[in-house]
Amino acid sequence: MRGVVMHAPGDVRVEQRDDPKIVEPTDAVIRMSASCVCGSDLWPYRGTDGLPAPTPMGHEYAGIVEEVGADVRTIRPGQFVIGSFFASDNTCEICRAGYQSACVHRQPVRGAQAQYQRVPLADGTLVATPEVPDADLVPDYLAASDVLGTGWFGATAAQAGPGKTVAVVGDGAVGLLAVLAARQLGAERIIAMSRHEPRQKLALEFGATDIVTERGEEGVARIKELTNGLGAHSVIEAVGTQQSMAQALGSTRPGGHVGYVGVSHDVALDGRALFYSHVHLHGGPAPVRQYLPQLIKLIGDRTIEPGKVFDLEVPLEQAAEGYKAMDERRAIKTLLRV
Amino acid sequence: MRGVVMHAPGDVRVEQRDDPKIVEPTDAVIRMSASCVCGSDLWPYRGTDGLPAPTPMGHEYAGIVEEVGADVRTIRPGQFVIGSFFASDNTCEICRAGYQSACVHRQPVRGAQAQYQRVPLADGTLVATPEVPDADLVPDYLAASDVLGTGWFGATAAQAGPGKTVAVVGDGAVGLLAVLAARQLGAERIIAMSRHEPRQKLALEFGATDIVTERGEEGVARIKELTNGLGAHSVIEAVGTQQSMAQALGSTRPGGHVGYVGVSHDVALDGRALFYSHVHLHGGPAPVRQYLPQLIKLIGDRTIEPGKVFDLEVPLEQAAEGYKAMDERRAIKTLLRV
């Protein structure tokens, strides 16, 4: 099959890779309906994360089940399924508490920018749609695999909800979908922090009530200005840098909640400042599996259209261009046609 | 009046100080029924915190109202009252959300190791008992002013409750009272981390079900051993050092809660480790005011006896010996008779 391999920062190639096979009896193999590039793929692309060897890329997937292992009970060939970047058994104590991305048997799923994908722990990991969806819904379901589920976790961790003022730091796909999630969760006011016109537009479409273009300390001051000097109740950090985390913490009122879902890069938190800030801090790799049934329902009845974050679509063979467009911020998120 | 003044690390003196007076019309002046030394008073005593000038010490207080300012409405002379280390209006948006220690009008209360104390924002800060209590209850009420309220906040921030396994890092008065709080909040299992026999004994009396004597990584390993390899649901950090915070974070399962109430000293948190730990982190200076009505009731009907943390009692004039005994860990907490 064909699949994306990153050889070095900036060097993304589409190559012949081995077709995935059932390895464990709990595996499934799915034929991808579409694939995509994640903001976190840009960390190694930009050389921020090390890349010790050529690496098959991609961890977002949705598609048709081709084959299942002998012990798979609930997932069947022919179903359209969605999974997340960590396979999980969905039965352990941690999964049952809603933290499937920390499942005691979790396994990373990697290499999904390809035609096929092996998924371990298929029964625990994959969620099938009621029927094979119309083609126009595929980008929405694919978004649920990571960026929507991650934005949803950020909004949940930040306790976005009725009566709350929510601020979102980061205008990538995750930040924009955190806006959508906050709206669905009933937040009263949603402030998107963005200085990019197309992203501001999408944020407003997803339910933002205010746009703040300032960053850093000026951004914090602006959020305070909009919240009676107190800060937002709920702040979602969707970048993962020291600056964005400082902006998120500074924008939160005492007793408020920060939900952080940007993969932390060189972030160090000062214990004393955190202590006196009185914020609640929660985040990490999103337990997307927890939210999939709910998200599938919202997408299926066309209540939400998270696939709008895909503002560039290229064939899998042109994945390099898809990466480049995101790196240069010409695209929010690239869908790869397989 | 007589009051404790710290002149330098290790140099605590009892001196003649000016009698406090009503300064603002919202003030009250109270005659202390007893005073005490806090674990946090040991930071400057040991030279960890700087001490730029001779400083009146003490921030825990309970006593009889002597006088109130012209604008005080609910607090009356003759009442027995308890307050906290931050005066608060108890009406602002932050107070109403339960974070009185971050009140927009908060003022620190200092100098309470003395015969009298001025308390600003008396109506918002002070809570009166239904009647002047029997003398034997005074230490219990005095404990509510800080260490009990702080332990209670730690347990609440860690979401201690039914079905939960709770671990407590720190066997000072706050850690021990966090054990008591976790018991009152209905926790199923409470693991006290202590290697000091008298403190272990008090922890068991307050409701601990297990004692762990190991510290650091060995302590973490022991907590995991006791929790099916997962870590505790709720961990209370009641020390404030890098080591104790690492021990608390390491002892918490993914999706679990750390409530940290030890005043942070040189604590730095690695963002990436925190991200992948999946814990909830919440803490800060405890909003004791929020809990006072409930704590007063539990003390008044003799459900709890938090005053047991006072295992040394000396006259105010011998405050220096009270500090020394705590510094040398001969005493858990010193009560000063005034």
Contacts between the chains, C-beta under 8 A, distances in Angstrom:
chain1	res1	chain2	res2	distance
A	93	B	228	7.2
A	93	B	230	6.3
A	94	B	230	6.7
A	94	B	253	6.7
A	94	B	254	5.4
A	94	B	255	6.5
A	97	B	255	4.9
A	98	B	255	6.5
A	99	B	254	4.7
A	99	B	255	3.9
A	99	B	278	5.7
A	101	B	278	7.4
A	102	B	254	3.3
A	102	B	255	6.8
A	102	B	278	4.9
A	104	B	229	7.6
A	104	B	230	7.6
A	228	B	93	7.2
A	229	B	104	7.6
A	230	B	93	6.2
A	230	B	94	6.7
A	230	B	104	7.5
A	242	B	271	7.8
A	245	B	271	6.6
A	253	B	94	6.7
A	254	B	94	5.4
A	254	B	99	4.7
A	254	B	102	3.3
A	254	B	284	7.7
A	255	B	94	6.5
A	255	B	97	4.9
A	255	B	98	6.5
A	255	B	99	4.0
A	255	B	102	6.8
A	260	B	275	7.1
A	263	B	272	8.0
A	263	B	275	6.8
A	264	B	271	3.6
A	264	B	272	4.4
A	264	B	274	7.2
A	264	B	275	4.3
A	265	B	271	7.8
A	265	B	272	7.4
A	266	B	271	7.4
A	266	B	272	8.0
A	267	B	270	7.8
A	267	B	271	2.6
A	267	B	272	6.9
A	267	B	275	7.9
A	268	B	268	5.4
A	268	B	269	6.9
A	268	B	270	6.4
A	268	B	271	6.2
A	269	B	268	7.0
A	269	B	269	4.1
A	269	B	271	6.1
A	269	B	274	7.1
A	270	B	267	7.8
A	270	B	268	6.4
A	271	B	240	8.0
A	271	B	242	7.7
A	271	B	245	6.6
A	271	B	264	3.6
A	271	B	265	7.9
A	271	B	266	7.4
A	271	B	267	2.6
A	271	B	268	6.2
A	271	B	269	6.1
A	272	B	263	8.0
A	272	B	264	4.4
A	272	B	265	7.4
A	272	B	266	8.0
A	272	B	267	6.9
A	274	B	264	7.2
A	274	B	269	7.1
A	274	B	281	7.7
A	274	B	284	8.0
A	275	B	260	7.1
A	275	B	263	6.8
A	275	B	264	4.3
A	275	B	267	7.9
A	275	B	283	6.2
A	275	B	284	5.1
A	275	B	285	7.5
A	276	B	284	6.2
A	276	B	285	7.0
A	277	B	284	6.9
A	278	B	99	5.7
A	278	B	101	7.4
A	278	B	102	4.9
A	278	B	284	4.2
A	278	B	285	7.6
A	279	B	282	7.6
A	280	B	280	6.6
A	280	B	281	7.3
A	280	B	282	4.4
A	281	B	274	7.7
A	281	B	280	7.3
A	281	B	281	4.3
A	281	B	282	7.1
A	282	B	279	7.5
A	282	B	280	4.4
A	282	B	281	7.0
A	283	B	275	6.2
A	284	B	254	7.8
A	284	B	274	8.0
A	284	B	275	5.1
A	284	B	276	6.2
A	284	B	277	7.0
A	284	B	278	4.3
A	285	B	275	7.5
A	285	B	276	7.0
A	285	B	278	7.6
